[in-house]
């Protein structure tokens, strides 16, 4: 029996969280806590705070890194955001991988 589009989108988003856990091991515990074990009333305010913090990129600790995390958490509870956010995460991971590969190649020649 084929899966519904909503279930496929949710699985795709959860795969992005798993990839994020692999890339940033210190954040693994926090990601699992927020995504799998927290109710919406906890996840939603955390997502909104992260997004608001991402808008204050000029401050030292707050920055643009908070905006994608807030969107990811928001997409867990809002199905209409899932396709766009997961596609954006996939593209950004590919872009970062390509950048790192080029940097390593450049260092190998130096």
Biopython code that builds the backbone (N, CA, C, O; Angstrom):
import numpy as np
from Bio.PDB.StructureBuilder import StructureBuilder

atoms = [
    (1, "UNK", "N", (0.841, -1.176, 0.000)),
    (1, "UNK", "CA", (0.000, 0.000, 0.000)),
    (1, "UNK", "C", (0.891, 1.246, 0.000)),
    (1, "UNK", "O", (1.728, 1.392, 0.891)),
    (2, "UNK", "N", (0.734, 2.143, -0.970)),
    (2, "UNK", "CA", (1.582, 3.331, -1.040)),
    (2, "UNK", "C", (1.283, 4.299, 0.104)),
    (2, "UNK", "O", (0.162, 4.376, 0.608)),
    (3, "UNK", "N", (2.315, 5.025, 0.491)),
    (3, "UNK", "CA", (2.173, 5.991, 1.573)),
    (3, "UNK", "C", (1.539, 7.282, 1.053)),
    (3, "UNK", "O", (1.696, 7.648, -0.111)),
    (4, "UNK", "N", (0.836, 7.944, 1.930)),
    (4, "UNK", "CA", (0.230, 9.221, 1.543)),
    (4, "UNK", "C", (1.332, 10.279, 1.425)),
    (4, "UNK", "O", (2.398, 10.133, 2.024)),
    (5, "UNK", "N", (1.081, 11.332, 0.664)),
    (5, "UNK", "CA", (2.092, 12.389, 0.524)),
    (5, "UNK", "C", (2.476, 13.019, 1.861)),
    (5, "UNK", "O", (3.633, 13.385, 2.067)),
    (6, "UNK", "N", (1.520, 13.142, 2.755)),
    (6, "UNK", "CA", (1.793, 13.738, 4.062)),
    (6, "UNK", "C", (2.763, 12.878, 4.879)),
    (6, "UNK", "O", (3.646, 13.409, 5.553)),
    (7, "UNK", "N", (2.602, 11.566, 4.820)),
    (7, "UNK", "CA", (3.493, 10.661, 5.548)),
    (7, "UNK", "C", (4.883, 10.691, 4.923)),
    (7, "UNK", "O", (5.887, 10.687, 5.635)),
    (8, "UNK", "N", (4.945, 10.721, 3.586)),
    (8, "UNK", "CA", (6.249, 10.791, 2.908)),
    (8, "UNK", "C", (6.981, 12.076, 3.263)),
    (8, "UNK", "O", (8.193, 12.062, 3.477)),
    (9, "UNK", "N", (6.256, 13.183, 3.329)),
    (9, "UNK", "CA", (6.874, 14.462, 3.678)),
    (9, "UNK", "C", (7.383, 14.457, 5.113)),
    (9, "UNK", "O", (8.456, 14.987, 5.403)),
    (10, "UNK", "N", (6.608, 13.854, 6.004)),
    (10, "UNK", "CA", (7.034, 13.779, 7.410)),
    (10, "UNK", "C", (8.296, 12.923, 7.537)),
    (10, "UNK", "O", (9.217, 13.277, 8.274)),
    (11, "UNK", "N", (8.339, 11.798, 6.820)),
    (11, "UNK", "CA", (9.526, 10.947, 6.856)),
    (11, "UNK", "C", (10.741, 11.658, 6.290)),
    (11, "UNK", "O", (11.846, 11.533, 6.816)),
    (12, "UNK", "N", (10.529, 12.405, 5.215)),
    (12, "UNK", "CA", (11.633, 13.144, 4.609)),
    (12, "UNK", "C", (12.179, 14.181, 5.585)),
    (12, "UNK", "O", (13.393, 14.356, 5.694)),
    (13, "UNK", "N", (11.289, 14.863, 6.291)),
    (13, "UNK", "CA", (11.714, 15.852, 7.279)),
    (13, "UNK", "C", (12.470, 15.186, 8.420)),
    (13, "UNK", "O", (13.486, 15.707, 8.879)),
    (14, "UNK", "N", (11.983, 14.043, 8.880)),
    (14, "UNK", "CA", (12.679, 13.338, 9.966)),
    (14, "UNK", "C", (14.059, 12.855, 9.518)),
    (14, "UNK", "O", (14.986, 12.785, 10.325)),
    (15, "UNK", "N", (14.194, 12.523, 8.233)),
    (15, "UNK", "CA", (15.523, 12.159, 7.718)),
    (15, "UNK", "C", (16.471, 13.358, 7.772)),
    (15, "UNK", "O", (17.670, 13.195, 7.998)),
    (16, "UNK", "N", (15.939, 14.546, 7.567)),
    (16, "UNK", "CA", (16.774, 15.746, 7.652)),
    (16, "UNK", "C", (17.238, 15.976, 9.092)),
    (16, "UNK", "O", (18.372, 16.392, 9.327)),
    (17, "UNK", "N", (16.364, 15.706, 10.039)),
    (17, "UNK", "CA", (16.773, 15.801, 11.440)),
    (17, "UNK", "C", (17.847, 14.763, 11.756)),
    (17, "UNK", "O", (18.804, 15.066, 12.468)),
    (18, "UNK", "N", (17.701, 13.551, 11.239)),
    (18, "UNK", "CA", (18.710, 12.512, 11.464)),
    (18, "UNK", "C", (20.051, 12.924, 10.863)),
    (18, "UNK", "O", (21.097, 12.690, 11.468)),
    (19, "UNK", "N", (20.028, 13.527, 9.693)),
    (19, "UNK", "CA", (21.265, 14.000, 9.070)),
    (19, "UNK", "C", (21.890, 15.111, 9.905)),
    (19, "UNK", "O", (23.111, 15.166, 10.053)),
    (20, "UNK", "N", (21.062, 15.993, 10.449)),
    (20, "UNK", "CA", (21.558, 17.063, 11.308)),
    (20, "UNK", "C", (22.181, 16.488, 12.575)),
    (20, "UNK", "O", (23.206, 16.983, 13.044)),
    (21, "UNK", "N", (21.575, 15.458, 13.121)),
    (21, "UNK", "CA", (22.136, 14.792, 14.304)),
    (21, "UNK", "C", (23.510, 14.192, 13.999)),
    (21, "UNK", "O", (24.417, 14.250, 14.829)),
    (22, "UNK", "N", (23.658, 13.616, 12.805)),
    (22, "UNK", "CA", (24.950, 13.043, 12.431)),
    (22, "UNK", "C", (26.011, 14.115, 12.222)),
    (22, "UNK", "O", (27.175, 13.920, 12.571)),
    (23, "UNK", "N", (25.610, 15.243, 11.654)),
    (23, "UNK", "CA", (26.569, 16.319, 11.371)),
    (23, "UNK", "C", (26.977, 17.083, 12.623)),
    (23, "UNK", "O", (28.102, 17.574, 12.711)),
    (24, "UNK", "N", (26.072, 17.186, 13.590)),
    (24, "UNK", "CA", (26.339, 17.946, 14.818)),
    (24, "UNK", "C", (26.052, 17.052, 16.022)),
    (24, "UNK", "O", (25.008, 17.193, 16.658)),
    (25, "UNK", "N", (26.973, 16.126, 16.345)),
    (25, "UNK", "CA", (26.711, 15.179, 17.441)),
    (25, "UNK", "C", (26.401, 15.813, 18.795)),
    (25, "UNK", "O", (25.579, 15.263, 19.527)),
    (26, "UNK", "N", (27.017, 16.948, 19.174)),
    (26, "UNK", "CA", (26.648, 17.518, 20.477)),
    (26, "UNK", "C", (25.178, 17.937, 20.581)),
    (26, "UNK", "O", (24.627, 18.004, 21.680)),
    (27, "UNK", "N", (24.552, 18.215, 19.454)),
    (27, "UNK", "CA", (23.146, 18.649, 19.471)),
    (27, "UNK", "C", (22.171, 17.481, 19.368)),
    (27, "UNK", "O", (20.957, 17.682, 19.393)),
    (28, "UNK", "N", (22.685, 16.280, 19.255)),
    (28, "UNK", "CA", (21.831, 15.103, 19.052)),
    (28, "UNK", "C", (20.771, 14.953, 20.136)),
    (28, "UNK", "O", (19.596, 14.725, 19.846)),
    (29, "UNK", "N", (21.188, 15.079, 21.354)),
    (29, "UNK", "CA", (20.261, 14.878, 22.477)),
    (29, "UNK", "C", (19.141, 15.925, 22.483)),
    (29, "UNK", "O", (17.972, 15.605, 22.697)),
    (30, "UNK", "N", (19.528, 17.183, 22.243)),
    (30, "UNK", "CA", (18.545, 18.258, 22.226)),
    (30, "UNK", "C", (17.569, 18.106, 21.058)),
    (30, "UNK", "O", (16.369, 18.334, 21.215)),
    (31, "UNK", "N", (18.083, 17.723, 19.893)),
    (31, "UNK", "CA", (17.215, 17.538, 18.725)),
    (31, "UNK", "C", (16.209, 16.428, 18.980)),
    (31, "UNK", "O", (15.018, 16.588, 18.714)),
    (32, "UNK", "N", (16.685, 15.318, 19.490)),
    (32, "UNK", "CA", (15.765, 14.204, 19.781)),
    (32, "UNK", "C", (14.725, 14.599, 20.814)),
    (32, "UNK", "O", (13.552, 14.247, 20.691)),
    (33, "UNK", "N", (15.155, 15.328, 21.828)),
    (33, "UNK", "CA", (14.223, 15.757, 22.867)),
    (33, "UNK", "C", (13.132, 16.649, 22.283)),
    (33, "UNK", "O", (11.950, 16.461, 22.568)),
    (34, "UNK", "N", (13.535, 17.621, 21.466)),
    (34, "UNK", "CA", (12.554, 18.555, 20.911)),
    (34, "UNK", "C", (11.653, 17.919, 19.855)),
    (34, "UNK", "O", (10.454, 18.194, 19.817)),
    (35, "UNK", "N", (12.218, 17.079, 19.007)),
    (35, "UNK", "CA", (11.449, 16.553, 17.881)),
    (35, "UNK", "C", (10.567, 15.381, 18.287)),
    (35, "UNK", "O", (9.397, 15.326, 17.909)),
    (36, "UNK", "N", (11.104, 14.466, 19.034)),
    (36, "UNK", "CA", (10.366, 13.220, 19.304)),
    (36, "UNK", "C", (9.614, 13.201, 20.627)),
    (36, "UNK", "O", (8.592, 12.527, 20.753)),
    (37, "UNK", "N", (10.114, 13.936, 21.611)),
    (37, "UNK", "CA", (9.545, 13.768, 22.947)),
    (37, "UNK", "C", (8.823, 15.007, 23.482)),
    (37, "UNK", "O", (8.224, 14.948, 24.555)),
    (38, "UNK", "N", (8.867, 16.104, 22.767)),
    (38, "UNK", "CA", (8.220, 17.323, 23.257)),
    (38, "UNK", "C", (6.865, 17.525, 22.582)),
    (38, "UNK", "O", (6.703, 17.232, 21.397)),
    (39, "UNK", "N", (5.909, 18.020, 23.332)),
    (39, "UNK", "CA", (4.607, 18.320, 22.727)),
    (39, "UNK", "C", (4.682, 19.622, 21.928)),
    (39, "UNK", "O", (5.676, 20.345, 21.989)),
    (40, "UNK", "N", (3.641, 19.899, 21.198)),
    (40, "UNK", "CA", (3.574, 21.088, 20.346)),
    (40, "UNK", "C", (3.720, 22.355, 21.172)),
    (40, "UNK", "O", (4.338, 23.317, 20.714)),
    (41, "UNK", "N", (3.170, 22.379, 22.372)),
    (41, "UNK", "CA", (3.217, 23.594, 23.190)),
    (41, "UNK", "C", (4.643, 23.941, 23.619)),
    (41, "UNK", "O", (4.899, 25.077, 24.016)),
    (42, "UNK", "N", (5.553, 23.009, 23.548)),
    (42, "UNK", "CA", (6.964, 23.283, 23.836)),
    (42, "UNK", "C", (7.699, 23.608, 22.535)),
    (42, "UNK", "O", (8.472, 24.563, 22.472)),
    (43, "UNK", "N", (7.452, 22.812, 21.508)),
    (43, "UNK", "CA", (8.170, 22.961, 20.244)),
    (43, "UNK", "C", (7.871, 24.291, 19.549)),
    (43, "UNK", "O", (8.778, 24.925, 19.010)),
    (44, "UNK", "N", (6.630, 24.707, 19.558)),
    (44, "UNK", "CA", (6.227, 25.927, 18.860)),
    (44, "UNK", "C", (6.906, 27.178, 19.427)),
    (44, "UNK", "O", (7.463, 27.954, 18.651)),
    (45, "UNK", "N", (6.885, 27.406, 20.735)),
    (45, "UNK", "CA", (7.579, 28.596, 21.257)),
    (45, "UNK", "C", (9.097, 28.541, 21.032)),
    (45, "UNK", "O", (9.717, 29.569, 20.762)),
    (46, "UNK", "N", (9.691, 27.359, 21.141)),
    (46, "UNK", "CA", (11.130, 27.240, 20.896)),
    (46, "UNK", "C", (11.441, 27.588, 19.442)),
    (46, "UNK", "O", (12.410, 28.294, 19.164)),
    (47, "UNK", "N", (10.625, 27.098, 18.521)),
    (47, "UNK", "CA", (10.818, 27.405, 17.098)),
    (47, "UNK", "C", (10.682, 28.896, 16.839)),
    (47, "UNK", "O", (11.488, 29.473, 16.111)),
    (48, "UNK", "N", (9.681, 29.519, 17.420)),
    (48, "UNK", "CA", (9.479, 30.950, 17.213)),
    (48, "UNK", "C", (10.610, 31.771, 17.832)),
    (48, "UNK", "O", (11.030, 32.775, 17.257)),
    (49, "UNK", "N", (11.105, 31.353, 18.996)),
    (49, "UNK", "CA", (12.231, 32.053, 19.616)),
    (49, "UNK", "C", (13.499, 31.917, 18.768)),
    (49, "UNK", "O", (14.254, 32.878, 18.621)),
    (50, "UNK", "N", (13.727, 30.740, 18.220)),
    (50, "UNK", "CA", (14.881, 30.554, 17.352)),
    (50, "UNK", "C", (14.789, 31.432, 16.112)),
    (50, "UNK", "O", (15.779, 32.031, 15.694)),
    (51, "UNK", "N", (13.610, 31.504, 15.533)),
    (51, "UNK", "CA", (13.436, 32.336, 14.339)),
    (51, "UNK", "C", (13.601, 33.814, 14.670)),
    (51, "UNK", "O", (14.200, 34.556, 13.891)),
    (52, "UNK", "N", (13.085, 34.248, 15.802)),
    (52, "UNK", "CA", (13.270, 35.649, 16.212)),
    (52, "UNK", "C", (14.747, 35.927, 16.483)),
    (52, "UNK", "O", (15.252, 36.989, 16.117)),
    (53, "UNK", "N", (15.436, 34.997, 17.112)),
    (53, "UNK", "CA", (16.867, 35.153, 17.343)),
    (53, "UNK", "C", (17.656, 35.195, 16.053)),
    (53, "UNK", "O", (18.687, 35.863, 15.974)),
    (54, "UNK", "N", (17.182, 34.485, 15.038)),
    (54, "UNK", "CA", (17.844, 34.512, 13.742)),
    (54, "UNK", "C", (17.749, 35.856, 13.058)),
    (54, "UNK", "O", (18.582, 36.190, 12.216)),
    (55, "UNK", "N", (16.750, 36.621, 13.410)),
    (55, "UNK", "CA", (16.609, 37.956, 12.822)),
    (55, "UNK", "C", (17.601, 38.949, 13.416)),
    (55, "UNK", "O", (17.883, 39.979, 12.802)),
    (56, "UNK", "N", (18.130, 38.659, 14.594)),
    (56, "UNK", "CA", (19.118, 39.525, 15.244)),
    (56, "UNK", "C", (20.526, 39.001, 14.978)),
    (56, "UNK", "O", (21.275, 38.707, 15.910)),
    (57, "UNK", "N", (20.869, 38.891, 13.732)),
    (57, "UNK", "CA", (22.155, 38.297, 13.336)),
    (57, "UNK", "C", (23.341, 39.180, 13.691)),
    (57, "UNK", "O", (24.478, 38.710, 13.661)),
    (58, "UNK", "N", (23.111, 40.433, 14.022)),
    (58, "UNK", "CA", (24.226, 41.318, 14.340)),
    (58, "UNK", "C", (24.763, 41.077, 15.750)),
    (58, "UNK", "O", (25.887, 41.481, 16.048)),
    (59, "UNK", "N", (24.013, 40.449, 16.600)),
    (59, "UNK", "CA", (24.465, 40.174, 17.954)),
    (59, "UNK", "C", (25.406, 38.972, 17.955)),
    (59, "UNK", "O", (25.292, 38.109, 17.085)),
    (60, "UNK", "N", (26.335, 38.895, 18.914)),
    (60, "UNK", "CA", (27.372, 37.856, 18.861)),
    (60, "UNK", "C", (26.864, 36.408, 18.867)),
    (60, "UNK", "O", (27.265, 35.620, 18.011)),
    (61, "UNK", "N", (26.016, 36.053, 19.786)),
    (61, "UNK", "CA", (25.584, 34.654, 19.875)),
    (61, "UNK", "C", (24.412, 34.356, 18.950)),
    (61, "UNK", "O", (24.321, 33.278, 18.363)),
    (62, "UNK", "N", (23.533, 35.319, 18.836)),
    (62, "UNK", "CA", (22.374, 35.140, 17.971)),
    (62, "UNK", "C", (22.815, 35.313, 16.521)),
    (62, "UNK", "O", (23.695, 36.122, 16.225)),
    (63, "UNK", "N", (22.212, 34.566, 15.638)),
    (63, "UNK", "CA", (22.622, 34.710, 14.252)),
    (63, "UNK", "C", (21.726, 33.960, 13.303)),
    (63, "UNK", "O", (20.702, 33.395, 13.688)),
    (64, "UNK", "N", (22.135, 33.968, 12.055)),
    (64, "UNK", "CA", (21.344, 33.325, 11.011)),
    (64, "UNK", "C", (21.241, 31.815, 11.187)),
    (64, "UNK", "O", (20.332, 31.201, 10.628)),
    (65, "UNK", "N", (22.136, 31.203, 11.940)),
    (65, "UNK", "CA", (22.075, 29.763, 12.155)),
    (65, "UNK", "C", (20.798, 29.366, 12.886)),
    (65, "UNK", "O", (20.372, 28.214, 12.802)),
    (66, "UNK", "N", (20.188, 30.296, 13.594)),
    (66, "UNK", "CA", (18.982, 29.990, 14.361)),
    (66, "UNK", "C", (17.736, 29.918, 13.478)),
    (66, "UNK", "O", (16.782, 29.212, 13.805)),
    (67, "UNK", "N", (17.742, 30.637, 12.374)),
    (67, "UNK", "CA", (16.571, 30.687, 11.500)),
    (67, "UNK", "C", (16.232, 29.327, 10.888)),
    (67, "UNK", "O", (15.070, 28.925, 10.952)),
    (68, "UNK", "N", (17.185, 28.596, 10.298)),
    (68, "UNK", "CA", (16.822, 27.281, 9.761)),
    (68, "UNK", "C", (16.387, 26.280, 10.831)),
    (68, "UNK", "O", (15.515, 25.446, 10.589)),
    (69, "UNK", "N", (16.996, 26.367, 12.013)),
    (69, "UNK", "CA", (16.564, 25.466, 13.088)),
    (69, "UNK", "C", (15.133, 25.752, 13.512)),
    (69, "UNK", "O", (14.355, 24.829, 13.754)),
    (70, "UNK", "N", (14.790, 27.013, 13.600)),
    (70, "UNK", "CA", (13.415, 27.381, 13.928)),
    (70, "UNK", "C", (12.434, 26.908, 12.862)),
    (70, "UNK", "O", (11.352, 26.412, 13.178)),
    (71, "UNK", "N", (12.814, 27.063, 11.610)),
    (71, "UNK", "CA", (11.942, 26.585, 10.523)),
    (71, "UNK", "C", (11.788, 25.072, 10.559)),
    (71, "UNK", "O", (10.696, 24.549, 10.336)),
    (72, "UNK", "N", (12.871, 24.374, 10.836)),
    (72, "UNK", "CA", (12.787, 22.910, 10.931)),
    (72, "UNK", "C", (11.829, 22.484, 12.036)),
    (72, "UNK", "O", (10.983, 21.613, 11.831)),
    (73, "UNK", "N", (11.964, 23.098, 13.202)),
    (73, "UNK", "CA", (11.070, 22.739, 14.305)),
    (73, "UNK", "C", (9.622, 23.110, 13.993)),
    (73, "UNK", "O", (8.698, 22.378, 14.350)),
    (74, "UNK", "N", (9.431, 24.225, 13.341)),
    (74, "UNK", "CA", (8.080, 24.638, 12.979)),
    (74, "UNK", "C", (7.466, 23.684, 11.964)),
    (74, "UNK", "O", (6.263, 23.424, 11.996)),
    (75, "UNK", "N", (8.301, 23.161, 11.058)),
    (75, "UNK", "CA", (7.810, 22.240, 10.026)),
    (75, "UNK", "C", (7.370, 20.901, 10.593)),
    (75, "UNK", "O", (6.610, 20.179, 9.947)),
    (76, "UNK", "N", (7.831, 20.557, 11.786)),
    (76, "UNK", "CA", (7.388, 19.307, 12.415)),
    (76, "UNK", "C", (5.883, 19.359, 12.670)),
    (76, "UNK", "O", (5.187, 18.353, 12.530)),
    (77, "UNK", "N", (5.394, 20.519, 13.039)),
    (77, "UNK", "CA", (3.985, 20.656, 13.404)),
    (77, "UNK", "C", (3.110, 21.271, 12.323)),
    (77, "UNK", "O", (1.884, 21.183, 12.402)),
    (78, "UNK", "N", (3.709, 21.888, 11.324)),
    (78, "UNK", "CA", (2.933, 22.507, 10.245)),
    (78, "UNK", "C", (3.229, 21.793, 8.924)),
    (78, "UNK", "O", (4.257, 22.043, 8.296)),
    (79, "UNK", "N", (2.328, 20.909, 8.509)),
    (79, "UNK", "CA", (2.568, 20.106, 7.308)),
    (79, "UNK", "C", (2.813, 20.919, 6.037)),
    (79, "UNK", "O", (3.506, 20.447, 5.136)),
    (80, "UNK", "N", (2.265, 22.118, 5.947)),
    (80, "UNK", "CA", (2.443, 22.911, 4.729)),
    (80, "UNK", "C", (3.887, 23.393, 4.561)),
    (80, "UNK", "O", (4.297, 23.729, 3.449)),
    (81, "UNK", "N", (4.662, 23.432, 5.652)),
    (81, "UNK", "CA", (6.055, 23.861, 5.573)),
    (81, "UNK", "C", (7.022, 22.724, 5.245)),
    (81, "UNK", "O", (8.151, 22.976, 4.823)),
    (82, "UNK", "N", (6.593, 21.485, 5.435)),
    (82, "UNK", "CA", (7.504, 20.345, 5.314)),
    (82, "UNK", "C", (8.212, 20.227, 3.971)),
    (82, "UNK", "O", (9.434, 20.084, 3.952)),
    (83, "UNK", "N", (7.498, 20.281, 2.843)),
    (83, "UNK", "CA", (8.215, 20.090, 1.567)),
    (83, "UNK", "C", (9.276, 21.155, 1.321)),
    (83, "UNK", "O", (10.391, 20.832, 0.910)),
    (84, "UNK", "N", (8.947, 22.404, 1.563)),
    (84, "UNK", "CA", (9.892, 23.487, 1.311)),
    (84, "UNK", "C", (11.082, 23.468, 2.243)),
    (84, "UNK", "O", (12.219, 23.663, 1.814)),
    (85, "UNK", "N", (10.823, 23.234, 3.516)),
    (85, "UNK", "CA", (11.907, 23.234, 4.502)),
    (85, "UNK", "C", (12.839, 22.044, 4.283)),
    (85, "UNK", "O", (14.059, 22.198, 4.336)),
    (86, "UNK", "N", (12.281, 20.873, 4.040)),
    (86, "UNK", "CA", (13.157, 19.715, 3.823)),
    (86, "UNK", "C", (13.955, 19.873, 2.532)),
    (86, "UNK", "O", (15.125, 19.493, 2.486)),
    (87, "UNK", "N", (13.348, 20.427, 1.485)),
    (87, "UNK", "CA", (14.099, 20.667, 0.242)),
    (87, "UNK", "C", (15.209, 21.683, 0.477)),
    (87, "UNK", "O", (16.314, 21.529, -0.043)),
    (88, "UNK", "N", (14.920, 22.709, 1.249)),
    (88, "UNK", "CA", (15.941, 23.709, 1.565)),
    (88, "UNK", "C", (17.091, 23.092, 2.365)),
    (88, "UNK", "O", (18.256, 23.409, 2.125)),
    (89, "UNK", "N", (16.769, 22.225, 3.300)),
    (89, "UNK", "CA", (17.818, 21.564, 4.090)),
    (89, "UNK", "C", (18.667, 20.650, 3.211)),
    (89, "UNK", "O", (19.887, 20.597, 3.370)),
    (90, "UNK", "N", (18.044, 19.942, 2.301)),
    (90, "UNK", "CA", (18.798, 19.064, 1.398)),
    (90, "UNK", "C", (19.739, 19.898, 0.529)),
    (90, "UNK", "O", (20.913, 19.559, 0.378)),
    (91, "UNK", "N", (19.230, 20.972, -0.032)),
    (91, "UNK", "CA", (20.071, 21.831, -0.878)),
    (91, "UNK", "C", (21.225, 22.433, -0.089)),
    (91, "UNK", "O", (22.352, 22.485, -0.582)),
    (92, "UNK", "N", (20.956, 22.887, 1.126)),
    (92, "UNK", "CA", (22.017, 23.506, 1.915)),
    (92, "UNK", "C", (23.063, 22.474, 2.338)),
    (92, "UNK", "O", (24.252, 22.789, 2.381)),
    (93, "UNK", "N", (22.639, 21.249, 2.650)),
    (93, "UNK", "CA", (23.620, 20.211, 2.979)),
    (93, "UNK", "C", (24.487, 19.879, 1.778)),
    (93, "UNK", "O", (25.699, 19.715, 1.921)),
    (94, "UNK", "N", (23.890, 19.779, 0.595)),
    (94, "UNK", "CA", (24.667, 19.517, -0.617)),
    (94, "UNK", "C", (25.629, 20.666, -0.902)),
    (94, "UNK", "O", (26.777, 20.435, -1.282)),
    (95, "UNK", "N", (25.174, 21.882, -0.724)),
    (95, "UNK", "CA", (26.017, 23.042, -0.954)),
    (95, "UNK", "C", (27.210, 23.037, 0.003)),
    (95, "UNK", "O", (28.345, 23.282, -0.404)),
    (96, "UNK", "N", (26.936, 22.754, 1.292)),
    (96, "UNK", "CA", (28.021, 22.709, 2.284)),
    (96, "UNK", "C", (28.997, 21.587, 1.975)),
    (96, "UNK", "O", (30.208, 21.777, 2.090)),
    (97, "UNK", "N", (28.499, 20.433, 1.590)),
    (97, "UNK", "CA", (29.376, 19.309, 1.247)),
    (97, "UNK", "C", (30.273, 19.662, 0.070)),
    (97, "UNK", "O", (31.461, 19.341, 0.071)),
    (98, "UNK", "N", (29.711, 20.316, -0.922)),
    (98, "UNK", "CA", (30.495, 20.726, -2.087)),
    (98, "UNK", "C", (31.550, 21.752, -1.693)),
    (98, "UNK", "O", (32.691, 21.675, -2.149)),
    (99, "UNK", "N", (31.186, 22.694, -0.866)),
    (99, "UNK", "CA", (32.147, 23.690, -0.386)),
    (99, "UNK", "C", (33.290, 23.035, 0.381)),
    (99, "UNK", "O", (34.455, 23.364, 0.162)),
    (100, "UNK", "N", (32.961, 22.112, 1.274)),
    (100, "UNK", "CA", (33.997, 21.422, 2.045)),
    (100, "UNK", "C", (34.892, 20.584, 1.141)),
    (100, "UNK", "O", (36.106, 20.525, 1.341)),
    (101, "UNK", "N", (34.295, 19.942, 0.153)),
    (101, "UNK", "CA", (35.092, 19.133, -0.773)),
    (101, "UNK", "C", (36.072, 20.011, -1.543)),
    (101, "UNK", "O", (37.236, 19.647, -1.702)),
    (102, "UNK", "N", (35.613, 21.159, -2.020)),
    (102, "UNK", "CA", (36.493, 22.082, -2.737)),
    (102, "UNK", "C", (37.598, 22.616, -1.842)),
    (102, "UNK", "O", (38.743, 22.751, -2.272)),
    (103, "UNK", "N", (37.252, 22.921, -0.594)),
    (103, "UNK", "CA", (38.242, 23.427, 0.344)),
    (103, "UNK", "C", (39.308, 22.378, 0.625)),
    (103, "UNK", "O", (40.497, 22.695, 0.656)),
    (104, "UNK", "N", (38.898, 21.144, 0.827)),
    (104, "UNK", "CA", (39.867, 20.060, 1.069)),
    (104, "UNK", "C", (40.753, 19.835, -0.145)),
    (104, "UNK", "O", (41.956, 19.607, -0.017)),
    (105, "UNK", "N", (40.149, 19.902, -1.319)),
    (105, "UNK", "CA", (40.919, 19.724, -2.556)),
    (105, "UNK", "C", (41.933, 20.852, -2.712)),
    (105, "UNK", "O", (43.072, 20.620, -3.118)),
    (106, "UNK", "N", (41.518, 22.063, -2.392)),
    (106, "UNK", "CA", (42.389, 23.225, -2.477)),
    (106, "UNK", "C", (43.560, 23.103, -1.487)),
    (106, "UNK", "O", (44.694, 23.439, -1.829)),
    (107, "UNK", "N", (43.293, 22.634, -0.285)),
    (107, "UNK", "CA", (44.346, 22.458, 0.726)),
    (107, "UNK", "C", (45.309, 21.351, 0.353)),
    (107, "UNK", "O", (46.497, 21.425, 0.668)),
    (108, "UNK", "N", (44.811, 20.331, -0.311)),
    (108, "UNK", "CA", (45.677, 19.214, -0.722)),
    (108, "UNK", "C", (46.701, 19.683, -1.740)),
    (108, "UNK", "O", (47.811, 19.153, -1.782)),
    (109, "UNK", "N", (46.351, 20.671, -2.567)),
    (109, "UNK", "CA", (47.283, 21.185, -3.564)),
    (109, "UNK", "C", (48.269, 22.151, -2.952)),
    (109, "UNK", "O", (49.350, 22.351, -3.507)),
    (110, "UNK", "N", (47.941, 22.749, -1.846)),
    (110, "UNK", "CA", (48.838, 23.769, -1.240)),
    (110, "UNK", "C", (49.988, 23.161, -0.477)),
    (110, "UNK", "O", (50.813, 23.887, 0.079)),
]
sb = StructureBuilder()
sb.init_structure("model")
sb.init_model(0)
sb.init_chain("A")
sb.init_seg("    ")
for serial, (resi, resn, name, xyz) in enumerate(atoms, 1):
    if name == "N":
        sb.init_residue(resn, " ", resi, " ")
    sb.init_atom(name, np.array(xyz, "f"), 0.0, 1.0, " ", f" {name:<3s}", serial, name[0])
structure = sb.get_structure()
